[in-house]
Amino acid sequence: MMKKVFCMMLLAGFLTGCSNDDGGSTSSKERKDIELSRSERVIAEETTDFAFRFFQQVNASETEQPNWMISPLSASMALGMITNGAEGNTLKEMKATLGFSEASIDEMNAYYRRLLTELPDLDNTTQLRLANSIWINQDFEVKSPFVDVNKQMYDAKVSNLDFSSPKAPSTINNWCSDKTHGRITEVIQEISPAAKMFLLNALYFKGIWQEDYKFDKAKTQDEDFTNADGSVTKVKMMNQTNSYAFNYNDYFWMAKFNYGNCAYSMTILLPDTDHTLEECLEAMTAENWEKWNKDWTLRTLIVKMPRFEMEYNKSLIEDMKALGMKDAFDPFLADFSNISDQSLFLDLLKQFTYLRVDEEGTEAAAVTIGGMVEAAPPPSTGPVEFFLNRPFVFMINETSTGTVLFMGKVTKF
């Protein structure tokens, strides 16, 4: 018997540096951290590990695009929703890949529920919106417990849709466009006759730099950016001298750029000038990140940061297989018997991301890691030159839980 197909789309809209023109408050409220229990803290550490493994895998598999960005939070939350429908080895592999081997399904759902409800309210000047939806072909029966848990724990919009209708793709695309504020407008052009269900997660983030840390547009000027291939491109380079959290270790120089009330921040990691970005990336692990994240000092930095914009999309099936999630994509081995009595397998897993960085705000966290070599230390006193005029990586995360929203790499303009 031919297995039915269900599909997953992950949408991550990453908008930085826009003026606050949508009526939101311009004054940040006092930051209130998310307080995690001991068991939730373990889950947070494991999901951070997934984020770094996910980043490393995409870095290994992406051979065409010089600049790219993924959202570990969007990927893990969407896959968490689907995990509720899995059984047997399919369930085991999905939990292990996402970092929930030692947690129950209920604990996983409760953790994502907390993120879904609490992350958007941490900073009134930062817009973070998470949205989930499930689209079911109108003639396909789905088990009620699967629908109910995704409605209750993930606030999923569940809709029956005639997949054979020419209007079906635009219905789904319109939902995507609405949830990403028009930044991601098309994820489906046509629907396969074999498709029975689509599951979508949309994550939209708009961060405004912390007060007094916005870049002065009058100081932005054309400057050189040396690409990974050695060529040089003129870019719009933003300039600022200010006090930032700074970290130096054997692999890279790292600076933290806060948004709003500091509930969210972008970390940029810049490789030592004697080493390329690719030489550094092997050391980019959750274990190293935990160590590096403990050694911040306040330093005056002379910052040069390019203004830039990117769109990216990628099929994640082979990446998830490489991370250990194999059965879910196999029409003969997949076990999603908690979704339907009919046999299902996951045929589409794709993520779309959008990023813009300018003088008003930024989203990204730089993770630049080099080989096990010693680089020249920064000066012990005086300003430090932190010039992003060559390849770097970035990361945006929430402060109290460490939740990684976005990770990406910039190597060419």
N, C-alpha and C positions, 0 to 999 in steps of 0.2 A: 504494500500500500504506500502510495506517495505521501510523504509528510507535508503538512501545511506549513506555510512560511509566516513568520512575523518579523517585524523590522523595528529598529530603534534608531532614532535621530537624537543627537546631542547638540544643542545650540548654545553657544557661549558668546554673548555680546559684551565686549570689553571696551568701554568708552571712557577716555580720560581727557581731562583738561578742557571741559566745556564750561562755558559760563553758566551760572545758575539761573537759567531763563525759564524754568518750568514752574515757578511759584514756590519752590522749596525754600526752607529756611537757610539763611546765610550765616547764622551763628550756631556753632557746634554746642550741643548739650554735653554735659559731663559724661565721660566714658564709664560704662558699667560692663565689667567683664562677664563672660559666661562661666559660671562655676561648675566644673565637672566633678563627678564622683570619681573614686579610685578606678572603678571598672570602666567608666567613660574615658578617663585619661589613658588607659591602656588602649582602648579603641582609637582614640585620637592619634596615638603614636603609630598604631598599625596603619591607619589611613594615610598618615604622612609618609610612611614607608611605601605604600602603594603609589603615592604621587611621584616619588622619586624614581621608583622602578618604571612607572609609566613614562616619565620623561626620558629616562635612559633608553627605553625600548623605541620610542618614537625617534629619538636622535639617531639610533642605529638604522632604523628602517627608512627614514626620510632622506632620499638621495637626490631629489629634484629641487625642492624649495629652499632657498638660502635663509629665509626668515619664516618662522612658524611659531604658533602658540597653541597650547592645549589647555583644557580645563579639567584637572583631576577631580574636582568636586562635582562637576556636571556628569562626568563619566561614571564616577562611583555611585552617585545617587540614582542615576538612571538604571544602572546595572543592579543596584540594590532593589529597585522596584521589581525587576524581572526575576531576581533571586527568589522572591516570594512564590513564584510559580514553578520552581525547580524541585526535583527530587533526586535521590540516589547520587551517583557520581557527578552528575551535572551540578547538583547543589554543592557538593563537596568542593569541586574545582572553583566554582564561582565565589564561594565564601573565602577560600584560601587566597585567591587572586586579589580580592578586595581588602583582605586583612581581617577577616572575621572568622578565622578558623576556630578560635576559642570562644566565640560569642554565639548566642542563640539568634535565631531569626528575629525574635521579639526584641532582643537587645539592639540588634542592627537597626530595626525599624524605629525604635525609640530614640536612638542616637541621631539618625537622619531627621526625625521629627523635630528634635531640639534645634538642629541647625536651620531647618526650614522656617521655623517660627521665630527664632531669636536672632539670627544673623542680620535680617533686614532692619532691626530696631536698634542696633548698637550705635549708629551715628546718623543723626538727622540730616547731615550735609552730604552723606554718601548714599547713593541709591544702589541697593542690592536687591534684586528681585529674582526669586526662584519660582519656576512654574513647571508643572508636569501635566502631561495629557496622555490618554490612551484612546486610540481610534480603532474601532472594531468593525470589520465588514458586517453589514447588516444581516447576513445569513449565517453568521458564525456564532456559536454559543460558547460563552466563557463562564467558568465557574464563579459563583457569587463570592466566595471567600477571597479570591484573588482580586476581584474588583473592589470589594469592601475594604480590604486592608490598604490598597493603594489610594482609595478615597480618604480614608480616615488618617493614615500616617503620612501620606505624601501630598495631600490636597489635590490629587489628580483629577483633572476634568476627563470624564469617561463619556465617549460619544459613539453612537452607532452611525455608520456612514456607508452609503452605497459606493463601494470602491469601483464599480463599473461605470459610474457617472463621470462624464468629462469634467464636471465641476469639483470632483473629489480632491484632486491635487491642490487646487487653489484654496479650498476650505482649510486644508492643513497648512499650506503656506501662509495664509492670512493669519492664522493663530501664531505661527512663528514670528511673523513680522510684528504683530501686536506686542508680543512678549519681549521682543528685543528692540523695541522702539524703532522699528524700520531698518535696523542694521543688518539683519539676516532675513531676506525676503523670499528666497526660494530654496527649498531643500528637496522637493519632489517635482519631477516633470511629468512622470507617468507612473501608474501603479500596475505591478505585475498581476496577472490573473490568479497567480498562486498565493498572493499576499492575503493574509487574514487579519493582521493586526499591526498597527504602528504604535510605538511608545516613544514619546518625546520628552526631553528635559531641556528647558531654556533657562539660562543664567545671564542676567544683565547686571553690569556693574558700571557705575559712573562715579568716579572719585575726584574730589576737588582737593588740591594741595592744602596742607595745614596752613592756617593763617600765618602771614608773614613769610611763607615759603614758596609763594607763587613766583614764577619767573617773570621778569620784566620784559615785555615784548620788544621794547626799544633796544634791548641788549642782544636780541636774537640776530645773528648774522650768518652769512655764507661762510662755511669753513669746511675743511677736508675731513672725509671719513675714509680710512684705509680698509678696503674690503678684504675678506678672507683670501681672495686670489691675488692680493697685492695691488690691485687697481685702486685708483683714488676717485672718489665722487664728492662733489660739492653738496652739502646738506645745510638745512636751516638749523643752526646750532644754538640752543638756548644756553644762557650763561647766568651764573649766580654764585656768590660767595656767602656762605652761611654756616651755622653749626649743625652738624648732622651726626647721627650715630654711625660710627665707623669701626671697621674690624679688619685686621690684617692677620693672615696666617701663612703657612707654607705654600698655599695654593693660589691665593688671590687677594685682591683688595675688595672690600665689600662696604656698601653704604646703604642706609635705610632712609627712604623718603616717605613720610607719613601723610595720610589723608585726614582731613577734618579733625576729629578729636583723638586720633591715633588708634582707633579701633582696627583700622586697616592700614597696611603699609606696603610699599613696593621696595623690594630689596634688589639691588643690582650688584652683580659680582663680575669684576673685571680681571681678566688674567694678567699675570705679570708680563711685562714687555718682552721678556726673553722667551716666552712660550706662546704657542697658539692656543686658541680656545679649545680646539679638539684635543690637544695634549692635556688639557686641564680637566675635561669633563668626566674622566673615569672616576675621579675622586668625589663626584657629586652624588652622595648617598644620604639617606635619612640619618644614618649614624654620624656622619661627619657634620651634617647640618645641625644636629642637636648640639654638638660640641662647639661649632662656630657661633651658634646663636647665643652663647653664654658670655661672650667676650666683647661686648660693645663698649666703646668709649666715645665721649662727645668730643669731636674735633672740628676745627674750621676747615671746610673743604671749598676749593675753587672748582665748581662743577661746570662741566660742559656736557650737555645732553641733547642729542638730536631730536627734533620734532619729527614724528613719523606716524604712519598709518598702515595697517596691514589687514588682509582678509585671508583666511586659511580654511581648508576643509580636507578631511582625510578619512578614509575607511580604516576602522580600527580592528577589523576581524583578525588579520594576521598578527597584529600587535598583542591582542588579548590571548590568542593561541600561544604566542611565545612566552607570555607571562603565566601560562598554565591553565587557561580557560579554553579547553579544547572541545569537550563533548557538546557544549551549547550550540556549536556551529555545524555539527555533524548530523546529517539527516537520519542516520541509522543509530546513533548513540544518544542523541539529545533526549532528555527526560523532563518535559514540562507538563507533567500530568496534573499538576495543581492549577494549571490554567484551563485545560480542556481535556476531554476524553479522547479527542482526536490528536494524532501525533503532530508535534510542532518542532521546528528548529529555528534558530536565529540566522536569518539570511542577510541582514543588513545592519551594520553598526557603523555609524558615521558621525563625525563631529565637525561642526562649523564654528569658526571663531572670528571675531572682529576686534581690532584694537586701534585706538588712537591715543597718542600722547602729545600734549602741547603745554603751553605756558601755565595754564590754569590748573592742570592736574595730570596724574599719570597712574597707569595700572601696569604693574609688572614687577617681577622680582628677578633680580639678576643672580644667576647661579653660574659662576665661572670657576672651573676647577682645573688645576693642572697636575702634571705628574708629580711624583714625590721628590720635588727639588726645592731648594731654598732660593727665594727671590730676594731682591734688594728691599730692605725695609723702608717704610716711609719715614720722613724726618720726625724726630721725637718731639720737636716743638715747631710752631709756626703752621701756616696753612698747608694742606695736602692737595695736590693737583689730582682731581678725579675726573679725567677726561674720557668720555665715551666716544672716542674718535676711531674706534676699532671694534671688532666683534665682541659681543657680550651676551650674557643671558640674564633673564629677569624672572621674578616671582612675586606674586601678590598673595598675601595671606592675612587671615584674621589673627589678631594679637593673642587673645587669651586662650584659644583652643589650638592655635597653630594651623587651622584649616587652610589648605592650599587651594586658592581659587583658580589661579592661572600660573602657568610656567611657559617660558618661550625663549627663543634664540634669535638674535639679530646678527647677521654676518655680511650683509650686502645692501647697498642702496643703489 
